Amino acid sequence: MQKAALLRESSSYIARNIAASLGISLYVIIDTLFIAIAAGADGLAALNIVLPVFNFISSIGLLLGIGGSTIFSINKIHARSKIATLYGQLLIFGILVGVIFSLIGNLATRPLLMLLGANQQTIGLASSYLKIVSLGACLFIANYITVNFVRNDGNPHLTMLATLAETSTVIGLDYLFVFVFNWGMNGAAWATLFSPLVSLVILTHHRKFPLRQLQLKFTWPQWHSILQATKLGFASFLTEMSTGIGILMFNLVLERIAGTYAIAAYGVIANTALVVLALFNGVALGIQPLMAREFGNHVWKNIKMVLQEGILVCLMLAVISYIILVFFKYPIINIFNIEHQPDLIKYAATGIPLYFISSFFSGSNLCLMMFLIAINQPRYALFLSINRGYIILLPAIYLLGLWGGLTGVWLSTVITEAMVLLLGSYFAWRFLKNPPLN
C-alpha cells in the first residue's frame, strides 16, 4: 500500500512538473517563432547568439532555487528553525544579482555580443533584444527561486498553473507587440520581459495553501546560507549554464563550417531540444523533492523506487519524442523557416535525426544528477555536470566538427550524454549499494 501511494505521489509530481517545465520551454519556442516571422533567418541567428545570456540568468535562478529548496525539503520536518529565513535571504540575494546583470547587459552590450559570436549581420537585432530582456533579470531569478520553493513545499499544482499562465501571457503579448504594435523583434523581447511577473503574482497565492510551511521573512543574506544553497545548487547551475556555453561553442564552430544559415538551423534544433529537455527536466524536478524527503526520513528503498520510476518515464518520453521528430522534421523546420531558405532546411533536416539520439541518454542523466543532489552528494552531481556541459562536450563539438564537419557537430551531444550516463550509473549503483549517512 505504501509503495502504491508513493508511486501515485511521484506520478503526480512528475506530471505537474512536466507541465510547468513545458510551459517554460514553450514561451521560448513561441518567442522564437514570432522572431522568425518578424526578422527571418537573421533574427533566428541573433536570438541564438543571445540565448547563452538568457541561460546564464536561468542558471543563477536554478543555483539558488534548487539548492535552497533542497535544504528546505531536507530540514522542513525535523529542523524548521534552520530554514525560517532561507527563502527571504535567497530572494534578496537573487534580486541584487539580477540588478547587477541588468546594468552589465545595458552598459556593455556590444562587447558582450561580439564575445558571443555576433557579426555585422546580427549585431543590431541582437543588441536591442539583449538590452530589453536583461532588464528583467531580477524578475527571472526571483521566479526560479520561488517556483522551486513552492513546489518543494508540497504545492506543484500552483507552480504548474503559474508557469502555464506565464506562457499564455507571452503568447498574447507576443502577438500584441509584434503584430498589432508592429515592434518587430523588440516586441518579442518586451513580451518575454513581462512573463515572470505574471508567474510571481500567481505564486503569491501559496500563502493560502493549508499545508504551507514556507515562510517569507526578509532578512539580509547570510553568507553561510548562500554558500550552502550554492553548494547544493551548483550542479543544476552548471547543467543549465552548459546549455548556454554549448550554444556558444556550436555557434562559433558552425559559423566557421557553414555560416549564418547553419547557426539558424542550430537555432531550430536548439529550440526544439528545449521542449524535449523540458519533459526530462519536469521528470527530474518532480522526483527531486520526494527523494530529498525520503533521504531525510532514511528510507532508501523509497529513494530507489522513485529514481527508477523517473528514469523509466524519461526513456518512454525519449522514444516518443524521437519518433515524432524524425517523421515530422520538415514541418517542424518550416514552422521557423518563414523565408523558406533551402540551406536552413538542408542543415536542420540532417541535424535533427543525429542530434536527438542524445535524448535516449539525457533524461536519465538529469534524473541521476537530481538523485545525487537529493541524497546530499553535490560533489558527484557537480562532477557529472562539469563533464556533461564542459569537459566532454566542448572538446567534442570542436574536434568532431574538425574531423566530421556538420555530421560530427550534431553527434557531439550524443557522445557526451552517453559517456556521462556511464559515469552517473556507476555513482547511483555505488550509493544505492552502500547508502551514505544523512
C-alpha positions as CSV (number, residue, x, y, z in Angstrom):
1,M,0.0,0.0,0.0
2,Q,2.8,2.4,0.9
3,K,4.6,1.6,-2.4
4,A,1.4,2.3,-4.4
5,A,0.9,5.6,-2.6
6,L,4.5,6.7,-3.2
7,L,4.2,5.9,-6.9
8,R,1.0,7.8,-7.1
9,E,2.6,10.8,-5.4
10,S,5.6,10.7,-7.6
11,S,3.5,10.4,-10.7
12,S,1.5,13.4,-9.6
13,Y,4.7,15.5,-9.0
14,I,6.2,14.3,-12.3
15,A,3.0,15.2,-14.3
16,R,2.7,18.7,-12.8
17,N,6.4,19.5,-13.2
18,I,6.4,18.3,-16.8
19,A,3.5,20.7,-17.5
20,A,5.4,23.5,-15.7
21,S,8.7,22.8,-17.5
22,L,6.9,22.6,-20.8
23,G,5.4,26.0,-20.1
24,I,8.8,27.5,-19.6
25,S,10.1,26.0,-22.8
26,L,7.0,26.8,-24.8
27,Y,7.3,30.5,-24.2
28,V,10.8,30.4,-25.5
29,I,9.6,28.5,-28.6
30,I,6.7,30.9,-29.2
31,D,9.1,33.8,-28.7
32,T,11.4,32.3,-31.3
33,L,8.5,31.7,-33.7
34,F,7.4,35.3,-33.6
35,I,11.0,36.4,-34.0
36,A,11.3,34.2,-37.1
37,I,8.2,35.8,-38.5
38,A,9.3,39.3,-37.7
39,A,13.0,39.1,-38.6
40,G,13.6,35.9,-40.6
41,A,16.8,33.8,-40.5
42,D,18.9,36.8,-39.3
43,G,16.5,37.1,-36.3
44,L,16.9,33.4,-35.5
45,A,20.7,33.7,-35.6
46,A,20.6,36.8,-33.5
47,L,18.4,35.1,-30.9
48,N,20.7,32.1,-30.8
49,I,23.6,34.5,-30.0
50,V,21.6,36.0,-27.1
51,L,20.4,32.6,-25.7
52,P,23.6,32.0,-23.7
53,V,22.8,35.2,-21.8
54,F,19.3,34.0,-21.1
55,N,20.7,30.7,-19.9
56,F,23.0,32.5,-17.5
57,I,20.1,34.3,-15.9
58,S,18.2,31.0,-15.6
59,S,21.3,29.3,-14.2
60,I,21.5,31.8,-11.4
61,G,17.9,31.2,-10.6
62,L,18.3,27.5,-10.5
63,L,21.6,27.8,-8.5
64,L,19.7,29.5,-5.7
65,G,16.3,27.8,-6.2
66,I,17.3,24.2,-6.5
67,G,20.0,24.5,-3.8
68,G,17.8,26.4,-1.4
69,S,14.7,24.3,-1.9
70,T,16.7,21.1,-1.3
71,I,17.9,22.5,2.0
72,F,14.3,23.3,2.7
73,S,13.0,19.8,1.9
74,I,15.6,18.1,4.0
75,N,15.0,20.2,7.1
76,K,11.3,21.2,7.0
77,I,10.2,18.3,9.1
78,H,12.9,17.9,11.7
79,A,14.8,21.2,11.8
80,R,12.4,24.0,10.8
81,S,14.3,26.7,12.7
82,K,17.2,26.3,10.2
83,I,15.1,27.3,7.2
84,A,12.8,30.0,8.7
85,T,14.5,32.9,6.8
86,L,16.2,30.9,4.0
87,Y,13.7,31.8,1.2
88,G,13.8,35.5,2.1
89,Q,17.6,35.6,2.1
90,L,17.9,33.9,-1.3
91,L,15.2,36.1,-2.8
92,I,17.1,39.3,-1.8
93,F,20.4,38.0,-3.0
94,G,19.0,36.8,-6.3
95,I,17.4,40.2,-6.9
96,L,20.7,42.0,-6.2
97,V,22.5,39.7,-8.7
98,G,19.8,40.4,-11.3
99,V,20.1,44.2,-10.9
100,I,23.9,43.9,-11.5
101,F,23.4,41.8,-14.6
102,S,20.8,44.3,-15.9
103,L,23.4,47.0,-15.7
104,I,26.0,44.9,-17.5
105,G,23.6,43.9,-20.2
106,N,22.8,47.5,-21.0
107,L,26.1,49.2,-20.5
108,A,28.4,46.6,-22.1
109,T,26.0,45.3,-24.8
110,R,28.2,45.4,-27.9
111,P,31.4,43.9,-26.5
112,L,29.4,41.2,-24.7
113,L,27.7,40.2,-28.0
114,M,30.9,40.3,-30.0
115,L,32.3,37.9,-27.5
116,L,29.3,35.6,-28.0
117,G,29.9,35.5,-31.8
118,A,27.8,38.3,-33.2
119,N,28.8,39.8,-36.6
120,Q,27.7,42.8,-38.6
121,Q,24.7,40.9,-39.9
122,T,23.3,40.1,-36.5
123,I,24.7,42.7,-34.0
124,G,21.9,45.2,-34.5
125,L,19.0,42.8,-33.8
126,A,20.9,41.0,-31.0
127,S,21.8,44.3,-29.3
128,S,18.3,45.7,-28.9
129,Y,16.9,42.3,-27.9
130,L,19.6,41.8,-25.2
131,K,19.1,45.3,-23.7
132,I,15.4,44.7,-23.2
133,V,15.5,41.2,-21.9
134,S,18.3,41.9,-19.4
135,L,16.1,44.5,-17.7
136,G,14.1,41.6,-16.3
137,A,17.0,39.6,-14.9
138,C,15.9,40.1,-11.3
139,L,12.3,39.0,-12.1
140,F,13.5,35.8,-13.9
141,I,15.8,34.9,-11.0
142,A,13.1,35.6,-8.3
143,N,10.7,33.5,-10.3
144,Y,13.0,30.5,-10.5
145,I,13.7,30.7,-6.7
146,T,10.0,31.0,-5.8
147,V,8.9,28.2,-8.2
148,N,11.3,25.7,-6.6
149,F,10.5,26.6,-3.0
150,V,6.7,26.5,-3.6
151,R,7.0,23.1,-5.4
152,N,9.1,21.7,-2.6
153,D,6.6,22.9,-0.1
154,G,4.1,20.4,-1.5
155,N,2.3,22.6,-4.0
156,P,3.4,21.6,-7.5
157,H,-0.2,22.3,-8.8
158,L,0.3,26.0,-8.2
159,T,3.7,26.1,-9.8
160,M,2.2,24.4,-12.9
161,L,-0.6,27.0,-13.0
162,A,1.9,29.8,-12.6
163,T,4.0,28.6,-15.4
164,L,1.1,28.0,-17.8
165,A,-0.2,31.5,-17.1
166,E,3.3,32.8,-17.8
167,T,3.3,31.0,-21.1
168,S,-0.2,32.3,-22.0
169,T,0.9,35.8,-21.2
170,V,3.9,35.6,-23.6
171,I,1.7,34.3,-26.4
172,G,-0.8,37.1,-26.0
173,L,1.9,39.9,-25.6
174,D,4.0,38.5,-28.4
175,Y,1.0,38.8,-30.8
176,L,0.1,42.3,-29.5
177,F,3.6,43.7,-29.5
178,V,4.9,42.1,-32.7
179,F,1.9,42.3,-35.0
180,V,-0.5,44.9,-33.6
181,F,2.1,47.4,-32.4
182,N,4.5,46.3,-35.1
183,W,7.5,46.4,-32.8
184,G,9.3,43.5,-34.5
185,M,11.9,41.5,-32.6
186,N,11.9,44.1,-29.8
187,G,8.2,43.3,-29.2
188,A,9.1,39.7,-28.6
189,A,11.7,40.9,-26.1
190,W,9.2,43.0,-24.2
191,A,6.8,40.1,-24.0
192,T,9.5,37.9,-22.5
193,L,10.4,40.6,-20.0
194,F,6.9,40.8,-18.5
195,S,6.3,37.0,-18.3
196,P,7.9,36.1,-15.0
197,L,5.9,38.9,-13.2
198,V,2.7,37.0,-14.0
199,S,4.1,33.8,-12.5
200,L,5.2,35.6,-9.4
201,V,1.8,37.2,-8.8
202,I,0.1,33.7,-9.1
203,L,2.7,32.2,-6.8
204,T,1.7,34.6,-4.0
205,H,-1.5,32.5,-3.6
206,H,0.7,29.9,-1.9
207,R,0.2,31.8,1.3
208,K,-3.3,30.4,1.4
209,F,-2.1,26.8,0.9
210,P,-3.4,24.8,4.0
211,L,-0.2,22.7,4.4
212,R,2.2,25.6,3.8
213,Q,5.4,25.5,5.8
214,L,7.3,28.0,3.7
215,Q,7.8,31.5,5.2
216,L,8.7,34.8,3.6
217,K,10.9,36.6,6.1
218,F,13.1,39.2,4.5
219,T,16.5,39.0,6.2
220,W,19.8,40.3,4.8
221,P,21.6,37.4,3.2
222,Q,23.9,35.4,5.4
223,W,26.9,34.1,3.6
224,H,26.7,30.6,5.1
225,S,23.1,30.3,3.8
226,I,24.1,31.5,0.4
227,L,27.2,29.2,0.2
228,Q,25.2,26.2,1.4
229,A,22.5,26.8,-1.2
230,T,25.0,27.3,-4.0
231,K,26.9,24.2,-3.0
232,L,23.7,22.1,-3.5
233,G,22.5,24.0,-6.5
234,F,25.9,24.3,-8.3
235,A,25.3,21.1,-10.3
236,S,22.0,22.5,-11.6
237,F,23.7,25.8,-12.3
238,L,26.3,24.1,-14.4
239,T,23.7,21.9,-16.1
240,E,21.7,25.0,-17.2
241,M,24.7,27.1,-17.9
242,S,26.2,24.3,-20.1
243,T,23.3,24.8,-22.5
244,G,24.4,28.4,-23.0
245,I,28.1,27.6,-23.2
246,G,27.3,24.7,-25.6
247,I,25.2,27.1,-27.8
248,L,28.1,29.5,-27.9
249,M,30.6,26.7,-29.0
250,F,28.1,25.4,-31.5
251,N,27.7,29.0,-32.9
252,L,31.4,29.5,-33.3
253,V,32.1,26.2,-34.9
254,L,29.0,26.3,-37.2
255,E,29.9,29.8,-38.3
256,R,33.4,28.6,-39.3
257,I,32.0,25.5,-41.1
258,A,28.9,26.7,-42.9
259,G,28.0,30.3,-41.9
260,T,24.9,32.1,-40.6
261,Y,22.3,29.6,-42.0
262,A,24.0,26.8,-40.1
263,I,23.6,28.9,-36.9
264,A,20.0,29.5,-37.8
265,A,19.5,25.7,-38.4
266,Y,21.0,25.1,-35.0
267,G,18.6,27.6,-33.6
268,V,15.7,25.4,-34.8
269,I,17.3,22.3,-33.3
270,A,18.2,24.1,-30.0
271,N,14.7,25.4,-29.6
272,T,13.2,22.0,-30.4
273,A,15.6,20.5,-27.9
274,L,14.2,22.9,-25.2
275,V,10.8,21.1,-25.5
276,V,12.4,17.6,-25.2
277,L,14.6,18.6,-22.3
278,A,11.6,20.3,-20.6
279,L,10.0,16.9,-20.5
280,F,13.1,15.4,-18.8
281,N,13.5,18.4,-16.5
282,G,9.9,18.0,-15.4
283,V,10.5,14.4,-14.5
284,A,13.8,15.2,-12.7
285,L,12.3,18.1,-10.8
286,G,9.3,16.0,-10.0
287,I,11.2,13.2,-8.3
288,Q,13.8,15.5,-6.6
289,P,11.7,16.7,-3.6
290,L,10.4,13.2,-2.9
291,M,13.9,11.7,-2.9
292,A,15.1,14.5,-0.6
293,R,12.2,13.9,1.8
294,E,12.8,10.2,1.8
295,F,16.5,10.8,2.4
296,G,15.6,13.0,5.4
297,N,13.5,10.1,6.6
298,H,16.3,7.5,6.0
299,V,14.1,5.3,3.7
300,W,16.4,4.2,0.9
301,K,14.1,1.7,-0.8
302,N,11.7,4.6,-1.5
303,I,14.5,6.7,-3.0
304,K,15.4,3.8,-5.3
305,M,11.8,3.3,-6.3
306,V,11.3,7.0,-7.2
307,L,14.5,7.2,-9.1
308,Q,13.6,4.1,-11.1
309,E,10.2,5.5,-12.0
310,G,11.8,8.8,-13.1
311,I,14.3,7.0,-15.4
312,L,11.6,4.8,-16.9
313,V,9.4,7.7,-17.7
314,C,12.3,9.5,-19.3
315,L,13.0,6.6,-21.6
316,M,9.4,6.3,-22.7
317,L,9.3,10.1,-23.4
318,A,12.6,9.8,-25.4
319,V,11.2,7.1,-27.7
320,I,8.0,9.0,-28.4
321,S,9.9,12.3,-28.9
322,Y,12.4,10.8,-31.3
323,I,9.8,9.1,-33.5
324,I,7.9,12.4,-33.7
325,L,11.0,14.5,-34.5
326,V,12.2,12.1,-37.2
327,F,8.9,11.7,-39.0
328,F,7.8,15.3,-38.8
329,K,11.2,17.1,-39.1
330,Y,10.3,19.1,-42.2
331,P,7.0,20.5,-40.8
332,I,8.9,21.4,-37.6
333,I,11.7,23.2,-39.6
334,N,9.2,25.1,-41.8
335,I,7.5,26.5,-38.7
336,F,10.6,28.6,-38.1
337,N,11.8,28.9,-41.7
338,I,9.4,31.6,-42.7
339,E,11.6,32.7,-45.6
340,H,11.9,29.1,-46.9
341,Q,15.7,29.3,-47.0
342,P,16.9,26.0,-48.7
343,D,20.3,25.9,-46.8
344,L,18.5,26.2,-43.4
345,I,16.2,23.3,-44.4
346,K,19.2,21.2,-45.5
347,Y,21.3,21.7,-42.4
348,A,18.4,21.3,-39.9
349,A,17.0,18.2,-41.7
350,T,20.4,16.5,-41.5
351,G,20.9,17.5,-37.9
352,I,17.7,16.5,-36.2
353,P,17.9,12.7,-36.6
354,L,21.5,12.8,-35.4
355,Y,21.3,15.3,-32.6
356,F,18.3,13.8,-30.9
357,I,19.8,10.4,-30.5
358,S,21.1,12.1,-27.3
359,S,17.5,12.1,-25.9
360,F,17.9,8.4,-25.0
361,F,20.6,9.4,-22.5
362,S,19.9,12.9,-21.4
363,G,16.7,12.3,-19.4
364,S,18.4,9.6,-17.3
365,N,21.4,11.9,-16.7
366,L,19.1,14.6,-15.3
367,C,17.4,12.1,-13.0
368,L,20.7,10.8,-11.8
369,M,22.0,14.3,-11.0
370,M,18.9,15.1,-9.1
371,F,19.3,11.9,-7.2
372,L,22.8,12.8,-6.1
373,I,21.6,16.3,-5.0
374,A,18.7,14.9,-3.1
375,I,21.0,12.5,-1.1
376,N,23.3,15.4,-0.3
377,Q,26.1,14.4,-2.6
378,P,26.6,17.6,-4.6
379,R,30.2,16.8,-5.5
380,Y,29.2,13.9,-7.6
381,A,26.4,15.8,-9.2
382,L,28.9,18.6,-9.9
383,F,31.3,16.1,-11.5
384,L,28.6,14.9,-13.8
385,S,27.5,18.4,-14.7
386,I,31.1,19.6,-15.5
387,N,31.7,16.6,-17.7
388,R,28.3,16.9,-19.4
389,G,28.5,20.6,-20.2
390,Y,32.2,21.3,-20.4
391,I,35.0,18.7,-20.2
392,I,33.4,16.2,-22.7
393,L,31.0,18.4,-24.7
394,L,33.1,21.4,-25.6
395,P,36.1,19.4,-27.0
396,A,33.7,17.0,-28.7
397,I,32.0,19.9,-30.6
398,Y,35.3,21.3,-31.7
399,L,37.1,18.0,-32.6
400,L,34.2,16.2,-34.1
401,G,33.4,19.4,-36.1
402,L,37.0,19.5,-37.3
403,W,37.1,15.8,-38.3
404,G,33.5,15.2,-39.4
405,G,32.1,18.6,-40.4
406,L,28.4,19.2,-39.7
407,T,27.8,15.5,-39.0
408,G,30.4,15.5,-36.3
409,V,29.0,18.6,-34.7
410,W,25.5,17.1,-34.5
411,L,26.9,13.9,-33.0
412,S,28.9,15.6,-30.3
413,T,26.0,15.8,-27.9
414,V,25.2,12.1,-28.4
415,I,28.7,11.1,-27.5
416,T,28.7,13.4,-24.4
417,E,25.4,12.2,-23.0
418,A,26.3,8.5,-23.5
419,M,29.6,8.9,-21.6
420,V,28.0,10.9,-18.8
421,L,25.3,8.2,-18.4
422,L,28.0,5.6,-17.8
423,L,29.5,7.7,-15.0
424,G,26.2,8.6,-13.4
425,S,25.0,5.0,-13.4
426,Y,28.2,3.9,-11.6
427,F,27.7,6.6,-8.9
428,A,24.0,5.6,-8.4
429,W,24.9,1.9,-8.1
430,R,27.6,2.8,-5.6
431,F,25.4,4.9,-3.3
432,L,22.4,2.6,-3.5
433,K,24.6,-0.4,-2.6
434,N,26.3,1.5,0.3
435,P,23.9,4.3,1.4
436,P,25.7,7.3,2.9
437,L,24.6,8.8,6.2
438,N,22.5,11.9,6.2
